[in-house]
């Protein structure tokens, strides 16, 4: 079982920003920038670790959900764009990175990661969740 499955099941706490019956979105605890969000599918065992191994319905559901989250993320953070990355190397569970962008440099995974206090993470997550709900 991956750490993302444990987060989805509520075994590990997360800063949830959105959830539906098939997908879950939460803040990255080591963000590149404030608002860096991970979007993951809720999968039955075995967990899929490569996005292009998802069946068409799962893939489309994940990407529609990511689009909805990205719209709220853009509103909540005031960024110019939301970047999308699918790497899948660090955790063996399909996940999409949504990263608020004000410049292309914001998307460099070699940049130092931020360490934000819990109160700020909770505020960011709540702001994104509210923006998603309103749109």
Secondary structure, 3 states (H helix, E strand, C coil): CCHHHHHHCCCCCCCEEEECCCEEEEECCCCCCCCCEEEEECCCCCCCCCHHHCCHHHHHHHHHHHHHHHHHHHHHHCCCEEEEECCCCCCCCCCEEEEEECCHHHHCCCCCCCCCCHHHHHHHHHHHHHHHHHC
